[in-house]
Structure formats: C-alpha cells, structure tokens
Amino acid sequence: MDHSTSGTRGWASVPWPVAAQATLHCLTGCAIGEVLGMVVGTALGLHGAATVALSVALAFVFGYALTMRGVLRAGVGFRQALRVALAADTVSIAVMEIVDNGLMVGIPGAMDAGLSSVLFWGSLAVSLAIAFVVTVPVNRWMIGRGRGHAVVHAYHHAG
C-alpha cells in the first residue's frame, strides 16, 4: 500500500486497521511512559503538575525509543533513526498525551487517589483507551498524507 498519497483521497484510502496498528504502536510507548510517570510521581507525592510533566516526558522518551528500535534494527544510524522517530511519532504522541492527561486531571480525585486505588488505575486505563480512540483518526489522516507512521513504514520490513 502506498501511504505517501496526499489529500482527501489519500487519507480516506488508508484502512482503519492500518491507522489502529500505528496508534497501538504509539500507545505502547505512551502507556509505558505514562504509567511509569504516574506511578513514580504518585509514589513520591509529587504535585499533580509535576506528575503530569514527568508522565508526558517519559511517554515521549518511550514512544520514540520503541520507534527507533525498529529503525535501528533496519540498519539506520542513530541520528537518522532519531529524526525518523521524531517525524513519525511527535504528533501522535502529543495528541495522545493531551487527551490522556487532560482526562486524568479532569477526573475528580484521580491524580490524588494513590497507587492502591481503583479510581487511580481505572482512570488511567479509561484515559489511555479514550486517547487511543481519539488518536486513530489523526494517525489515519497523517498516514494518508505520507506523514506520521508512514515515515517509518519503509523500515518495518527492512533489516
């Protein structure tokens, strides 16, 4: 499939499962960083804003790292792999983090609930699920325009 087409026809021709798979890849890195950041921030008793900042930073680090891992395996140098990861994942991770953290902050008591609380873990799970649903159409549009995950598509089967 050619993911480099642009315009309405380009994004509309991208199958939903392709966009969902790209988003799932993004969600994996985001979730690792998000959960780690929320757990560390909550365990250390950090203010909500500091916990969110830590979670967002770690989501980007793990999201980029997962993308780079596959690109590096395809034989691309570190600097180019970093450029590919930045081009491929920045918008997707940003959308996912805005939605996810916006919901975590917006759910009453979720940020202060503590690690042993069903409210904390339930809110985190729901916020990640909603972020996934919101980000799938974003990734579909970007892939159809030759952006986002389409940038790394050439490296998936290389190496």
CYANA upper distance limits for C-alpha pairs under 8 A (distance plus 0.5 A):
  3 HIS  CA     10 GLY  CA      7.96
  3 HIS  CA     14 VAL  CA      7.88
  3 HIS  CA    143 ILE  CA      6.25
  3 HIS  CA    144 GLY  CA      5.95
  3 HIS  CA    145 ARG  CA      7.56
  3 HIS  CA    146 GLY  CA      5.90
  3 HIS  CA    150 ALA  CA      6.35
  4 SER  CA     10 GLY  CA      8.17
  4 SER  CA    143 ILE  CA      7.78
  4 SER  CA    144 GLY  CA      6.89
  4 SER  CA    145 ARG  CA      6.33
  4 SER  CA    146 GLY  CA      4.36
  4 SER  CA    147 ARG  CA      8.12
  4 SER  CA    150 ALA  CA      7.65
  5 THR  CA      9 ARG  CA      8.34
  5 THR  CA     10 GLY  CA      5.34
  5 THR  CA     11 TRP  CA      8.34
  5 THR  CA    144 GLY  CA      6.38
  5 THR  CA    145 ARG  CA      6.03
  5 THR  CA    146 GLY  CA      6.62
  6 SER  CA     10 GLY  CA      5.23
  6 SER  CA     11 TRP  CA      7.49
  6 SER  CA    144 GLY  CA      6.38
  6 SER  CA    145 ARG  CA      4.63
  6 SER  CA    146 GLY  CA      7.23
  7 GLY  CA     11 TRP  CA      7.26
  7 GLY  CA    144 GLY  CA      8.04
  7 GLY  CA    145 ARG  CA      7.00
  8 THR  CA     12 ALA  CA      6.50
  9 ARG  CA     13 SER  CA      6.51
  9 ARG  CA    144 GLY  CA      8.47
 10 GLY  CA     14 VAL  CA      7.31
 10 GLY  CA    144 GLY  CA      4.93
 10 GLY  CA    145 ARG  CA      6.64
 11 TRP  CA    140 ARG  CA      6.53
 11 TRP  CA    141 TRP  CA      5.26
 11 TRP  CA    142 MET  CA      7.69
 11 TRP  CA    143 ILE  CA      7.21
 11 TRP  CA    144 GLY  CA      4.15
 11 TRP  CA    145 ARG  CA      6.85
 12 ALA  CA    140 ARG  CA      8.49
 12 ALA  CA    141 TRP  CA      8.15
 12 ALA  CA    144 GLY  CA      7.64
 13 SER  CA    144 GLY  CA      7.61
 14 VAL  CA     18 VAL  CA      7.31
 14 VAL  CA     19 ALA  CA      7.74
 14 VAL  CA    140 ARG  CA      6.73
 14 VAL  CA    141 TRP  CA      8.50
 14 VAL  CA    143 ILE  CA      7.69
 14 VAL  CA    144 GLY  CA      6.39
 15 PRO  CA     19 ALA  CA      7.27
 15 PRO  CA    140 ARG  CA      8.29
 16 TRP  CA     20 ALA  CA      6.54
 16 TRP  CA    136 VAL  CA      8.39
 16 TRP  CA    140 ARG  CA      7.45
 17 PRO  CA     21 GLN  CA      6.47
 18 VAL  CA     22 ALA  CA      6.81
 18 VAL  CA    140 ARG  CA      8.06
 19 ALA  CA     23 THR  CA      6.62
 19 ALA  CA    136 VAL  CA      6.12
 19 ALA  CA    137 PRO  CA      7.58
 19 ALA  CA    139 ASN  CA      6.04
 19 ALA  CA    140 ARG  CA      5.20
 19 ALA  CA    143 ILE  CA      7.95
 20 ALA  CA     24 LEU  CA      6.46
 20 ALA  CA    136 VAL  CA      5.98
 20 ALA  CA    139 ASN  CA      8.44
 20 ALA  CA    140 ARG  CA      8.48
 21 GLN  CA     25 HIS  CA      6.73
 22 ALA  CA     26 CYS  CA      6.87
 22 ALA  CA    136 VAL  CA      8.44
 22 ALA  CA    139 ASN  CA      7.47
 22 ALA  CA    149 HIS  CA      6.62
 23 THR  CA     27 LEU  CA      6.41
 23 THR  CA     92 SER  CA      7.96
 23 THR  CA    132 PHE  CA      7.08
 23 THR  CA    135 THR  CA      7.09
 23 THR  CA    136 VAL  CA      6.17
 23 THR  CA    139 ASN  CA      7.12
 24 LEU  CA     28 THR  CA      6.62
 24 LEU  CA    132 PHE  CA      7.85
 25 HIS  CA     29 GLY  CA      7.43
 26 CYS  CA     30 CYS  CA      6.65
 26 CYS  CA     63 GLY  CA      6.50
 26 CYS  CA     89 ASP  CA      7.56
 26 CYS  CA     92 SER  CA      7.43
 26 CYS  CA     93 ILE  CA      7.01
 27 LEU  CA     31 ALA  CA      6.14
 27 LEU  CA     63 GLY  CA      8.34
 27 LEU  CA     93 ILE  CA      8.37
 27 LEU  CA     96 MET  CA      8.19
 27 LEU  CA    128 LEU  CA      8.22
 27 LEU  CA    132 PHE  CA      7.18
 28 THR  CA     32 ILE  CA      6.75
 28 THR  CA     63 GLY  CA      7.76
 29 GLY  CA     33 GLY  CA      6.81
 29 GLY  CA     59 ALA  CA      6.58
 29 GLY  CA     60 PHE  CA      8.03
 29 GLY  CA     61 VAL  CA      8.44
 29 GLY  CA     62 PHE  CA      5.24
 29 GLY  CA     63 GLY  CA      4.38
 29 GLY  CA     64 TYR  CA      7.99
 29 GLY  CA     65 ALA  CA      8.27
 29 GLY  CA     66 LEU  CA      6.89
 30 CYS  CA     34 GLU  CA      6.20
 30 CYS  CA     58 LEU  CA      8.18
 30 CYS  CA     59 ALA  CA      4.67
 30 CYS  CA     60 PHE  CA      7.17
 30 CYS  CA     62 PHE  CA      7.08
 30 CYS  CA     63 GLY  CA      6.08
 30 CYS  CA     93 ILE  CA      7.28
 30 CYS  CA     96 MET  CA      8.20
 30 CYS  CA     97 GLU  CA      8.09
 31 ALA  CA     35 VAL  CA      6.23
 31 ALA  CA     59 ALA  CA      7.25
 31 ALA  CA    128 LEU  CA      7.69
 32 ILE  CA     36 LEU  CA      6.55
 32 ILE  CA     58 LEU  CA      8.40
 32 ILE  CA     59 ALA  CA      7.23
 32 ILE  CA     62 PHE  CA      7.27
 33 GLY  CA     37 GLY  CA      6.37
 33 GLY  CA     55 SER  CA      6.38
 33 GLY  CA     56 VAL  CA      7.76
 33 GLY  CA     57 ALA  CA      8.07
 33 GLY  CA     58 LEU  CA      4.77
 33 GLY  CA     59 ALA  CA      4.39
 33 GLY  CA     60 PHE  CA      7.81
 33 GLY  CA     61 VAL  CA      7.78
 33 GLY  CA     62 PHE  CA      6.29
 33 GLY  CA     63 GLY  CA      8.30
 34 GLU  CA     38 MET  CA      6.51
 34 GLU  CA     55 SER  CA      5.02
 34 GLU  CA     56 VAL  CA      6.97
 34 GLU  CA     58 LEU  CA      7.01
 34 GLU  CA     59 ALA  CA      5.85
 35 VAL  CA     39 VAL  CA      6.43
 35 VAL  CA     55 SER  CA      7.67
 35 VAL  CA    124 LEU  CA      8.39
 36 LEU  CA     40 VAL  CA      6.50
 36 LEU  CA     55 SER  CA      7.44
 36 LEU  CA     58 LEU  CA      8.03
 37 GLY  CA     41 GLY  CA      6.31
 37 GLY  CA     51 THR  CA      6.88
 37 GLY  CA     52 VAL  CA      7.89
 37 GLY  CA     54 LEU  CA      5.74
 37 GLY  CA     55 SER  CA      4.40
 37 GLY  CA     56 VAL  CA      8.09
 37 GLY  CA     58 LEU  CA      6.91
 38 MET  CA     42 THR  CA      6.29
 38 MET  CA     51 THR  CA      6.42
 38 MET  CA     52 VAL  CA      7.63
 38 MET  CA     54 LEU  CA      8.15
 38 MET  CA     55 SER  CA      6.36
 39 VAL  CA     43 ALA  CA      6.35
 39 VAL  CA    115 LEU  CA      7.28
 40 VAL  CA     44 LEU  CA      6.52
 40 VAL  CA     51 THR  CA      8.26
 41 GLY  CA     45 GLY  CA      6.58
 41 GLY  CA     46 LEU  CA      5.58
 41 GLY  CA     47 HIS  CA      8.24
 41 GLY  CA     48 GLY  CA      8.47
 41 GLY  CA     50 ALA  CA      7.68
 41 GLY  CA     51 THR  CA      5.04
 41 GLY  CA     54 LEU  CA      7.71
 42 THR  CA     46 LEU  CA      6.58
 42 THR  CA     51 THR  CA      7.42
 42 THR  CA    111 MET  CA      8.20
 42 THR  CA    112 ASP  CA      8.10
 42 THR  CA    114 GLY  CA      6.84
 42 THR  CA    115 LEU  CA      7.40
 43 ALA  CA    114 GLY  CA      8.13
 43 ALA  CA    115 LEU  CA      7.68
 46 LEU  CA     50 ALA  CA      6.48
 46 LEU  CA     51 THR  CA      6.42
 47 HIS  CA     51 THR  CA      6.76
 48 GLY  CA     52 VAL  CA      6.62
 48 GLY  CA    105 VAL  CA      8.30
 48 GLY  CA    111 MET  CA      6.77
 48 GLY  CA    112 ASP  CA      8.25
 49 ALA  CA     53 ALA  CA      6.61
 50 ALA  CA     54 LEU  CA      6.62
 51 THR  CA     55 SER  CA      6.60
 52 VAL  CA     56 VAL  CA      6.56
 52 VAL  CA    101 ASN  CA      7.18
 53 ALA  CA     57 ALA  CA      6.63
 54 LEU  CA     58 LEU  CA      6.63
 55 SER  CA     59 ALA  CA      6.49
 56 VAL  CA     60 PHE  CA      6.84
 56 VAL  CA     97 GLU  CA      6.86
 57 ALA  CA     61 VAL  CA      6.79
 58 LEU  CA     62 PHE  CA      6.51
 59 ALA  CA     63 GLY  CA      6.31
 59 ALA  CA     93 ILE  CA      7.99
 59 ALA  CA     97 GLU  CA      8.26
 60 PHE  CA     64 TYR  CA      6.44
 60 PHE  CA     90 THR  CA      8.30
 60 PHE  CA     93 ILE  CA      7.10
 61 VAL  CA     65 ALA  CA      6.50
 62 PHE  CA     66 LEU  CA      6.61
 63 GLY  CA     67 THR  CA      7.05
 63 GLY  CA     89 ASP  CA      7.72
 63 GLY  CA     93 ILE  CA      7.75
 64 TYR  CA     68 MET  CA      6.52
 64 TYR  CA     82 LEU  CA      8.04
 64 TYR  CA     85 ALA  CA      5.90
 64 TYR  CA     86 LEU  CA      7.35
 64 TYR  CA     89 ASP  CA      7.30
 65 ALA  CA     69 ARG  CA      6.52
 65 ALA  CA     85 ALA  CA      8.39
 66 LEU  CA     70 GLY  CA      7.45
 67 THR  CA     71 VAL  CA      7.00
 67 THR  CA     85 ALA  CA      6.16
 67 THR  CA     89 ASP  CA      8.45
 67 THR  CA    152 VAL  CA      8.41
 68 MET  CA     72 LEU  CA      6.28
 68 MET  CA     81 ALA  CA      5.95
 68 MET  CA     82 LEU  CA      6.80
 68 MET  CA     84 VAL  CA      8.13
 68 MET  CA     85 ALA  CA      6.35
 69 ARG  CA     73 ARG  CA      6.68
 70 GLY  CA     74 ALA  CA      6.95
 70 GLY  CA    155 TYR  CA      7.72
 70 GLY  CA    156 HIS  CA      7.29
 71 VAL  CA     75 GLY  CA      7.47
 71 VAL  CA     76 VAL  CA      6.56
 71 VAL  CA     81 ALA  CA      6.25
 71 VAL  CA     84 VAL  CA      8.42
 71 VAL  CA    152 VAL  CA      7.77
 71 VAL  CA    155 TYR  CA      6.23
 71 VAL  CA    156 HIS  CA      7.87
 72 LEU  CA     76 VAL  CA      5.51
 72 LEU  CA     77 GLY  CA      6.90
 72 LEU  CA     78 PHE  CA      7.21
 72 LEU  CA     81 ALA  CA      6.65
 73 ARG  CA    159 GLY  CA      6.64
 74 ALA  CA    155 TYR  CA      6.51
 74 ALA  CA    156 HIS  CA      8.19
 74 ALA  CA    157 HIS  CA      8.42
 74 ALA  CA    158 ALA  CA      5.60
 74 ALA  CA    159 GLY  CA      4.44
 75 GLY  CA    159 GLY  CA      6.74
 76 VAL  CA     80 GLN  CA      6.97
 76 VAL  CA     81 ALA  CA      6.48
 77 GLY  CA     81 ALA  CA      6.49
 78 PHE  CA     82 LEU  CA      6.60
 79 ARG  CA     83 ARG  CA      6.84
 80 GLN  CA     84 VAL  CA      6.66
 81 ALA  CA     85 ALA  CA      6.64
 82 LEU  CA     86 LEU  CA      6.61
 83 ARG  CA     87 ALA  CA      6.66
 84 VAL  CA     88 ALA  CA      6.40
 84 VAL  CA    151 VAL  CA      7.18
 84 VAL  CA    152 VAL  CA      7.13
 85 ALA  CA     89 ASP  CA      6.31
 85 ALA  CA     90 THR  CA      8.24
 85 ALA  CA    152 VAL  CA      8.14
 86 LEU  CA     90 THR  CA      5.98
 87 ALA  CA    147 ARG  CA      7.96
 87 ALA  CA    148 GLY  CA      6.75
 87 ALA  CA    151 VAL  CA      7.52
 88 ALA  CA     92 SER  CA      8.49
 88 ALA  CA    147 ARG  CA      7.21
 88 ALA  CA    148 GLY  CA      4.46
 88 ALA  CA    149 HIS  CA      5.36
 88 ALA  CA    150 ALA  CA      7.64
 88 ALA  CA    151 VAL  CA      6.07
 88 ALA  CA    152 VAL  CA      6.99
 89 ASP  CA     93 ILE  CA      6.35
 89 ASP  CA    148 GLY  CA      6.39
 89 ASP  CA    149 HIS  CA      7.26
 90 THR  CA     94 ALA  CA      6.48
 90 THR  CA    148 GLY  CA      8.32
 91 VAL  CA     95 VAL  CA      6.62
 91 VAL  CA    148 GLY  CA      7.77
 92 SER  CA     96 MET  CA      6.65
 92 SER  CA    135 THR  CA      7.01
 92 SER  CA    138 VAL  CA      7.68
 92 SER  CA    139 ASN  CA      7.07
 92 SER  CA    148 GLY  CA      7.80
 93 ILE  CA     97 GLU  CA      6.46
 94 ALA  CA     98 ILE  CA      6.59
 95 VAL  CA     99 VAL  CA      6.76
 95 VAL  CA    131 ALA  CA      8.11
 95 VAL  CA    135 THR  CA      6.92
 96 MET  CA    100 ASP  CA      6.42
 96 MET  CA    128 LEU  CA      8.28
 96 MET  CA    131 ALA  CA      5.47
 96 MET  CA    132 PHE  CA      7.22
 96 MET  CA    134 VAL  CA      8.09
 96 MET  CA    135 THR  CA      6.62
 97 GLU  CA    101 ASN  CA      6.21
 97 GLU  CA    102 GLY  CA      8.36
 97 GLU  CA    131 ALA  CA      7.98
 98 ILE  CA    102 GLY  CA      6.19
 99 VAL  CA    103 LEU  CA      6.64
 99 VAL  CA    127 SER  CA      7.78
 99 VAL  CA    130 ILE  CA      8.01
 99 VAL  CA    131 ALA  CA      5.78
 99 VAL  CA    134 VAL  CA      8.31
100 ASP  CA    104 MET  CA      6.78
100 ASP  CA    124 LEU  CA      8.28
100 ASP  CA    127 SER  CA      5.28
100 ASP  CA    128 LEU  CA      6.03
100 ASP  CA    130 ILE  CA      7.80
100 ASP  CA    131 ALA  CA      5.88
101 ASN  CA    105 VAL  CA      6.52
101 ASN  CA    127 SER  CA      7.96
102 GLY  CA    106 GLY  CA      6.43
103 LEU  CA    107 ILE  CA      6.44
103 LEU  CA    123 SER  CA      8.44
103 LEU  CA    127 SER  CA      6.21
104 MET  CA    110 ALA  CA      6.67
104 MET  CA    111 MET  CA      7.04
104 MET  CA    123 SER  CA      6.86
104 MET  CA    124 LEU  CA      7.03
104 MET  CA    127 SER  CA      6.94
105 VAL  CA    110 ALA  CA      7.54
105 VAL  CA    111 MET  CA      6.88
107 ILE  CA    123 SER  CA      7.66
109 GLY  CA    113 ALA  CA      6.20
109 GLY  CA    119 LEU  CA      8.23
110 ALA  CA    119 LEU  CA      6.39
110 ALA  CA    120 PHE  CA      5.45
110 ALA  CA    123 SER  CA      6.79
111 MET  CA    120 PHE  CA      7.23
112 ASP  CA    120 PHE  CA      8.31
113 ALA  CA    117 SER  CA      6.28
113 ALA  CA    119 LEU  CA      6.85
113 ALA  CA    120 PHE  CA      5.89
114 GLY  CA    120 PHE  CA      6.86
115 LEU  CA    120 PHE  CA      7.06
115 LEU  CA    121 TRP  CA      7.93
116 SER  CA    120 PHE  CA      8.26
117 SER  CA    121 TRP  CA      7.12
118 VAL  CA    122 GLY  CA      6.09
119 LEU  CA    123 SER  CA      6.26
120 PHE  CA    124 LEU  CA      6.67
121 TRP  CA    125 ALA  CA      6.59
122 GLY  CA    126 VAL  CA      6.57
123 SER  CA    127 SER  CA      6.42
124 LEU  CA    128 LEU  CA      6.65
125 ALA  CA    129 ALA  CA      6.69
126 VAL  CA    130 ILE  CA      6.63
127 SER  CA    131 ALA  CA      6.54
128 LEU  CA    132 PHE  CA      6.67
129 ALA  CA    133 VAL  CA      6.94
130 ILE  CA    134 VAL  CA      6.71
131 ALA  CA    135 THR  CA      6.53
132 PHE  CA    136 VAL  CA      6.72
133 VAL  CA    137 PRO  CA      8.27
134 VAL  CA    138 VAL  CA      7.81
135 THR  CA    139 ASN  CA      6.69
136 VAL  CA    140 ARG  CA      6.66
137 PRO  CA    141 TRP  CA      6.62
138 VAL  CA    142 MET  CA      6.72
139 ASN  CA    143 ILE  CA      6.44
139 ASN  CA    148 GLY  CA      7.18
139 ASN  CA    149 HIS  CA      7.75
140 ARG  CA    144 GLY  CA      6.67
141 TRP  CA    145 ARG  CA      6.97
142 MET  CA    146 GLY  CA      6.88
142 MET  CA    147 ARG  CA      5.36
142 MET  CA    148 GLY  CA      5.89
142 MET  CA    149 HIS  CA      8.07
142 MET  CA    150 ALA  CA      8.17
143 ILE  CA    147 ARG  CA      5.71
143 ILE  CA    148 GLY  CA      6.29
143 ILE  CA    149 HIS  CA      6.52
143 ILE  CA    150 ALA  CA      5.44
144 GLY  CA    150 ALA  CA      8.40
146 GLY  CA    150 ALA  CA      5.88
146 GLY  CA    151 VAL  CA      7.21
147 ARG  CA    151 VAL  CA      6.28
148 GLY  CA    152 VAL  CA      8.41
149 HIS  CA    153 HIS  CA      6.93
150 ALA  CA    154 ALA  CA      8.24
152 VAL  CA    156 HIS  CA      7.19
153 HIS  CA    157 HIS  CA      8.49
154 ALA  CA    158 ALA  CA      7.65
155 TYR  CA    159 GLY  CA      8.24
